[in-house]
Amino acid sequence: MILTPFWSQGIGTEAVGQICEIAFRELALERIIGEVFPENQASIRVLEKNGFRLEETKVGCVVKGEWVMDVRVHVRLLLSLFAISSLCEIWKYAIAKGFKTY
């Protein structure tokens, strides 16, 4: 949790990014899950900026006081489909330019 005076300074985005890099590199994780309440747009944006994608919304899965709330489940994979498609484009470019591929 980041104290209010420090909101909107990129601290959360940077922290999540660093944590993800450590988790992938040092812990050899292949998948990281972030759960957030749909009303918390700032936290959703932090996850999105760090490559997390919405996987599902769990409807009515949390009781907070008198409220029953939904939770959005965001996931970041070690090698995203975007990265795979980018690698395919690089490979095609290299072949088109005459680079030798083995």
Buried (B, 14 or more C-beta within 10 A) or exposed (E): EEEEEEEEEEEBBEEBBEEBEEBBEEEEBEEBEBEBBEEEEEBBEBBBBBBBEEEEEEEEEEEEEEEEBEBBBBBBBBEBEEEEEEEEEEEEEEEEEEEEEE
